[in-house]
Amino acid sequence: DYSIRKDIKRLKKVFFILQYIIILVVEIIRANMHVIKLILSPEYEIEPEVITFTTDLKSDVARVVLANSITLTPGTITAMLEKDCLTVHCLDKEFAKGIENSVFVTMLKRMEG
């Protein structure tokens, strides 16, 4: 049952996975810098926020990867994942902006095909 198309599809997935890991590491570093800035800035008042959003990712694996990626990023914790609904606690309202359309969601949609 060999097919060159299947091999190409697998190679594309490997490429997407490597690209996702690189983007995840970059986002972790950026979030670390933002959290350090929040902690060290005496005049900035931290405003925690809990948001709930739905995602249109099809597979359970993609939704779990999204939830884990959000949790790995400093300043955010995925509190609950039920089917396609995620509840995320953000250390500051800045972290909540655009989380439902983040680069993680875009990459995972591309990986799902």
PyRosetta script that sets phi, psi and omega in degrees:
from pyrosetta import init, pose_from_sequence

init()
pose = pose_from_sequence("DYSIRKDIKRLKKVFFILQYIIILVVEIIRANMHVIKLILSPEYEIEPEVITFTTDLKSDVARVVLANSITLTPGTITAMLEKDCLTVHCLDKEFAKGIENSVFVTMLKRMEG")
pose.set_psi(1, 37.9)
pose.set_omega(1, -179.6)
pose.set_phi(2, -80.6)
pose.set_psi(2, 139.5)
pose.set_omega(2, 177.0)
pose.set_phi(3, -148.8)
pose.set_psi(3, 134.2)
pose.set_omega(3, 178.2)
pose.set_phi(4, -64.2)
pose.set_psi(4, -31.4)
pose.set_omega(4, 178.5)
pose.set_phi(5, -64.0)
pose.set_psi(5, -38.4)
pose.set_omega(5, 177.8)
pose.set_phi(6, -65.2)
pose.set_psi(6, -41.0)
pose.set_omega(6, 178.4)
pose.set_phi(7, -64.6)
pose.set_psi(7, -41.6)
pose.set_omega(7, 178.8)
pose.set_phi(8, -64.8)
pose.set_psi(8, -40.1)
pose.set_omega(8, 178.8)
pose.set_phi(9, -63.3)
pose.set_psi(9, -40.7)
pose.set_omega(9, 178.2)
pose.set_phi(10, -66.0)
pose.set_psi(10, -40.7)
pose.set_omega(10, 178.7)
pose.set_phi(11, -63.7)
pose.set_psi(11, -39.6)
pose.set_omega(11, 177.2)
pose.set_phi(12, -62.4)
pose.set_psi(12, -40.5)
pose.set_omega(12, 179.2)
pose.set_phi(13, -64.2)
pose.set_psi(13, -41.3)
pose.set_omega(13, 177.8)
pose.set_phi(14, -61.8)
pose.set_psi(14, -43.2)
pose.set_omega(14, 177.9)
pose.set_phi(15, -60.8)
pose.set_psi(15, -45.1)
pose.set_omega(15, 179.5)
pose.set_phi(16, -63.6)
pose.set_psi(16, -40.2)
pose.set_omega(16, 179.7)
pose.set_phi(17, -63.8)
pose.set_psi(17, -45.2)
pose.set_omega(17, 177.8)
pose.set_phi(18, -62.8)
pose.set_psi(18, -42.3)
pose.set_omega(18, 178.2)
pose.set_phi(19, -63.3)
pose.set_psi(19, -40.6)
pose.set_omega(19, 179.1)
pose.set_phi(20, -62.4)
pose.set_psi(20, -43.7)
pose.set_omega(20, -179.9)
pose.set_phi(21, -62.1)
pose.set_psi(21, -42.4)
pose.set_omega(21, 179.4)
pose.set_phi(22, -63.6)
pose.set_psi(22, -45.5)
pose.set_omega(22, 179.4)
pose.set_phi(23, -63.6)
pose.set_psi(23, -39.4)
pose.set_omega(23, 178.0)
pose.set_phi(24, -61.0)
pose.set_psi(24, -45.4)
pose.set_omega(24, 179.5)
pose.set_phi(25, -62.8)
pose.set_psi(25, -42.3)
pose.set_omega(25, 178.6)
pose.set_phi(26, -62.6)
pose.set_psi(26, -44.0)
pose.set_omega(26, 179.8)
pose.set_phi(27, -66.4)
pose.set_psi(27, -35.3)
pose.set_omega(27, 176.7)
pose.set_phi(28, -63.5)
pose.set_psi(28, -43.9)
pose.set_omega(28, 179.3)
pose.set_phi(29, -64.0)
pose.set_psi(29, -45.2)
pose.set_omega(29, 179.3)
pose.set_phi(30, -61.7)
pose.set_psi(30, -42.7)
pose.set_omega(30, -179.8)
pose.set_phi(31, -67.6)
pose.set_psi(31, -37.0)
pose.set_omega(31, 176.2)
pose.set_phi(32, -58.7)
pose.set_psi(32, -44.7)
pose.set_omega(32, -180.0)
pose.set_phi(33, -63.2)
pose.set_psi(33, -40.0)
pose.set_omega(33, 179.4)
pose.set_phi(34, -66.7)
pose.set_psi(34, -41.1)
pose.set_omega(34, 179.3)
pose.set_phi(35, -65.7)
pose.set_psi(35, -41.6)
pose.set_omega(35, 177.6)
pose.set_phi(36, -60.5)
pose.set_psi(36, -42.9)
pose.set_omega(36, 178.5)
pose.set_phi(37, -61.3)
pose.set_psi(37, -41.9)
pose.set_omega(37, 178.3)
pose.set_phi(38, -63.3)
pose.set_psi(38, -42.9)
pose.set_omega(38, -176.4)
pose.set_phi(39, -68.6)
pose.set_psi(39, -41.7)
pose.set_omega(39, -174.5)
pose.set_phi(40, -84.8)
pose.set_psi(40, -13.0)
pose.set_omega(40, -178.6)
pose.set_phi(41, -87.6)
pose.set_psi(41, 110.8)
pose.set_omega(41, -176.9)
pose.set_phi(42, -72.6)
pose.set_psi(42, -25.9)
pose.set_omega(42, -176.5)
pose.set_phi(43, -88.6)
pose.set_psi(43, -12.3)
pose.set_omega(43, -178.5)
pose.set_phi(44, -86.6)
pose.set_psi(44, 126.9)
pose.set_omega(44, 178.7)
pose.set_phi(45, -95.2)
pose.set_psi(45, 122.5)
pose.set_omega(45, -178.8)
pose.set_phi(46, -75.1)
pose.set_psi(46, 131.5)
pose.set_omega(46, 179.9)
pose.set_phi(47, -121.8)
pose.set_psi(47, 91.0)
pose.set_omega(47, 179.7)
pose.set_phi(48, -63.3)
pose.set_psi(48, 152.7)
pose.set_omega(48, -178.5)
pose.set_phi(49, -147.5)
pose.set_psi(49, 141.8)
pose.set_omega(49, 173.7)
pose.set_phi(50, -112.6)
pose.set_psi(50, 124.6)
pose.set_omega(50, 179.7)
pose.set_phi(51, -121.5)
pose.set_psi(51, 152.0)
pose.set_omega(51, 175.0)
pose.set_phi(52, -125.9)
pose.set_psi(52, 132.4)
pose.set_omega(52, 177.8)
pose.set_phi(53, -146.5)
pose.set_psi(53, 158.8)
pose.set_omega(53, 177.4)
pose.set_phi(54, -106.0)
pose.set_psi(54, 151.9)
pose.set_omega(54, 178.3)
pose.set_phi(55, -123.6)
pose.set_psi(55, 151.3)
pose.set_omega(55, 179.0)
pose.set_phi(56, -102.7)
pose.set_psi(56, 24.7)
pose.set_omega(56, 172.9)
pose.set_phi(57, -67.0)
pose.set_psi(57, 138.2)
pose.set_omega(57, -171.9)
pose.set_phi(58, -83.6)
pose.set_psi(58, -41.4)
pose.set_omega(58, -172.4)
pose.set_phi(59, -95.3)
pose.set_psi(59, 151.7)
pose.set_omega(59, 176.2)
pose.set_phi(60, -63.2)
pose.set_psi(60, -37.5)
pose.set_omega(60, -179.5)
pose.set_phi(61, -61.1)
pose.set_psi(61, -44.7)
pose.set_omega(61, 179.8)
pose.set_phi(62, -64.0)
pose.set_psi(62, -39.5)
pose.set_omega(62, 179.3)
pose.set_phi(63, -67.4)
pose.set_psi(63, -38.7)
pose.set_omega(63, 178.2)
pose.set_phi(64, -68.5)
pose.set_psi(64, -40.3)
pose.set_omega(64, 176.8)
pose.set_phi(65, -62.3)
pose.set_psi(65, -41.1)
pose.set_omega(65, 177.1)
pose.set_phi(66, -61.9)
pose.set_psi(66, -47.4)
pose.set_omega(66, 179.8)
pose.set_phi(67, -60.9)
pose.set_psi(67, -43.1)
pose.set_omega(67, 179.3)
pose.set_phi(68, -68.2)
pose.set_psi(68, -37.1)
pose.set_omega(68, 178.2)
pose.set_phi(69, -64.8)
pose.set_psi(69, -39.7)
pose.set_omega(69, 177.2)
pose.set_phi(70, -64.3)
pose.set_psi(70, -42.6)
pose.set_omega(70, -179.4)
pose.set_phi(71, -68.1)
pose.set_psi(71, -36.5)
pose.set_omega(71, 179.0)
pose.set_phi(72, -68.1)
pose.set_psi(72, -24.7)
pose.set_omega(72, -179.8)
pose.set_phi(73, -79.3)
pose.set_psi(73, 120.9)
pose.set_omega(73, -178.1)
pose.set_phi(74, -57.4)
pose.set_psi(74, 139.7)
pose.set_omega(74, 179.2)
pose.set_phi(75, 96.4)
pose.set_psi(75, -7.1)
pose.set_omega(75, 179.2)
pose.set_phi(76, -136.4)
pose.set_psi(76, 143.2)
pose.set_omega(76, 176.8)
pose.set_phi(77, -138.1)
pose.set_psi(77, 129.4)
pose.set_omega(77, 174.2)
pose.set_phi(78, -78.9)
pose.set_psi(78, 112.4)
pose.set_omega(78, -177.1)
pose.set_phi(79, -83.6)
pose.set_psi(79, -32.7)
pose.set_omega(79, -177.4)
pose.set_phi(80, -153.9)
pose.set_psi(80, 142.0)
pose.set_omega(80, 174.2)
pose.set_phi(81, -132.3)
pose.set_psi(81, 112.0)
pose.set_omega(81, 177.2)
pose.set_phi(82, -126.8)
pose.set_psi(82, 112.1)
pose.set_omega(82, -176.5)
pose.set_phi(83, 52.4)
pose.set_psi(83, -108.8)
pose.set_omega(83, -178.6)
pose.set_phi(84, -108.7)
pose.set_psi(84, 17.1)
pose.set_omega(84, -178.2)
pose.set_phi(85, -112.9)
pose.set_psi(85, 125.6)
pose.set_omega(85, 179.0)
pose.set_phi(86, -115.4)
pose.set_psi(86, 138.7)
pose.set_omega(86, 172.3)
pose.set_phi(87, -114.3)
pose.set_psi(87, 123.6)
pose.set_omega(87, -174.2)
pose.set_phi(88, -124.2)
pose.set_psi(88, 131.9)
pose.set_omega(88, 172.9)
pose.set_phi(89, -95.2)
pose.set_psi(89, 125.4)
pose.set_omega(89, -179.8)
pose.set_phi(90, -111.8)
pose.set_psi(90, 135.6)
pose.set_omega(90, 179.6)
pose.set_phi(91, -61.4)
pose.set_psi(91, -33.5)
pose.set_omega(91, -179.3)
pose.set_phi(92, -144.0)
pose.set_psi(92, 155.3)
pose.set_omega(92, -178.3)
pose.set_phi(93, -62.5)
pose.set_psi(93, -23.9)
pose.set_omega(93, 177.1)
pose.set_phi(94, -62.8)
pose.set_psi(94, -34.2)
pose.set_omega(94, 179.5)
pose.set_phi(95, -70.8)
pose.set_psi(95, -24.7)
pose.set_omega(95, -176.9)
pose.set_phi(96, -79.4)
pose.set_psi(96, -20.9)
pose.set_omega(96, -176.5)
pose.set_phi(97, -65.7)
pose.set_psi(97, 122.0)
pose.set_omega(97, 174.0)
pose.set_phi(98, 72.1)
pose.set_psi(98, 14.3)
pose.set_omega(98, -176.5)
pose.set_phi(99, -66.3)
pose.set_psi(99, -31.3)
pose.set_omega(99, -179.1)
pose.set_phi(100, -73.3)
pose.set_psi(100, -17.3)
pose.set_omega(100, 177.4)
pose.set_phi(101, -120.5)
pose.set_psi(101, 32.4)
pose.set_omega(101, -174.8)
pose.set_phi(102, -69.6)
pose.set_psi(102, 171.6)
pose.set_omega(102, 178.7)
pose.set_phi(103, -62.3)
pose.set_psi(103, -29.4)
pose.set_omega(103, 178.0)
pose.set_phi(104, -63.3)
pose.set_psi(104, -45.5)
pose.set_omega(104, 180.0)
pose.set_phi(105, -62.8)
pose.set_psi(105, -44.6)
pose.set_omega(105, -179.8)
pose.set_phi(106, -60.7)
pose.set_psi(106, -46.1)
pose.set_omega(106, 179.8)
pose.set_phi(107, -64.3)
pose.set_psi(107, -42.5)
pose.set_omega(107, -179.3)
pose.set_phi(108, -66.0)
pose.set_psi(108, -35.3)
pose.set_omega(108, 175.7)
pose.set_phi(109, -63.4)
pose.set_psi(109, -41.8)
pose.set_omega(109, 178.8)
pose.set_phi(110, -64.8)
pose.set_psi(110, -37.5)
pose.set_omega(110, 179.1)
pose.set_phi(111, -67.9)
pose.set_psi(111, -34.4)
pose.set_omega(111, 178.9)
pose.set_phi(112, -69.1)
pose.set_psi(112, -23.7)
pose.set_omega(112, 176.2)
pose.set_phi(113, 94.8)
pose.dump_pdb("model.pdb")
